[in-house]
Amino acid sequence: MPDKERIMDKYIRVVAVTCLMAAKLHAQGVPAGHFTHIFIDEAGHAEEPLTLAATAGLLAADSTARLVLAGDPQQLGPIILSPLAQRYGLAVSAMERLISSAPYAASGQEGSLVYNSTFVTKLITNYRSHPCILRLPNALFYMNDLVVGADMSVTHGCVGKMGFKGLEGRGLERSNLNFPIIFHHVVGKDEREGNSPSWFNIQEVALVGKYVDALLRMKANRLTPLDIGCITAYRKQVQRIRVVTSKASPEIKVGSVEEFQGQERRAIIMSTVRSSVEHLEFDTKHR
C-alpha cells in the first residue's frame, strides 16, 4: 500500500482497496472525513465485522462523508463456517441487516413494497439472463420488479434450432430447443477420499466434458473457452472437472459458487455431484 502522503495527495481522487486494506488506512494516519465518499462493492457478501473494520476509522459522526453499500443481499452472503458466529448473526451482512431495518426497509402492502429512495436505490434492469432463467428468482426474491435488458444475441445464442449444435448422437439431446436450461439426470456414484468432507462424482465429470465439447463445436453463435463456466460445490469435483476441461482449453473457468460470485459466462454448466439423497443432510450441514 502507498504511504500516507501519497494517499492524501490532493491530486489522488480515488483510492481502490479491499475492505481489509481499507482498515489499515486509519492505522497509517488517514483521518476520518478525508474521503467524501466510501463505496463498498459486493457488500451483501462481506461479513459485517469486515465492513465495519473498513469504515470505522474513516467515517466520523460530524463529517459529511457518505457511505454507499453496493450489492445484492439476495445473492451469496458471508461465508461463515463457525456455528457460534452463525448463532450470533455473523452470517448476515451489514447490508442485509440494514435493509431489513428502518429507515432502509421496504414499506407497503405485500406485493407492492417500495423502498425510500432517499436511502435505497434499487437497480431493476437485468443485463445478464435469458427471460426464462430470470423468471423464477424474479418472482421468489425481487417482487417481480426485475426487467429483462440483456442483448438477445447473447442470451439466446444457445437456444433454437441453430443453437447448441453438436448435441445429437452424443446422449445430450434436448426436448425443448427454445428453453435455455437443460436438466440432465446422472446415475453416478458419490465418492470421497478417506474422511475428506469434499465429494466427487466421476460420471458427472465425464458428462461435463461432453457438454463442454458440444458447446465448443457450435457452428452458429460460436462460443470461445472464455464464454464457458463450470460451477460445482465441492473442491474435489472442481479438481477433476479441471483435468477434463483443460484438455479442451485451460481458459475454461471451473470453480465453486464463491469463486463465480459477481462473474458471468454465456454458458454455465453446474455439477451438483449428488446422485442420491443419502448425503443431503451432510450437504446442509456444510453448505
Summary of the structure (lengths in Angstrom):
residues: 287
radius of gyration: 22.7
end to end distance: 34.8
largest distance: 69.4
contacts: 734
relative contact order: 0.08
helix: 31%
strand: 11%
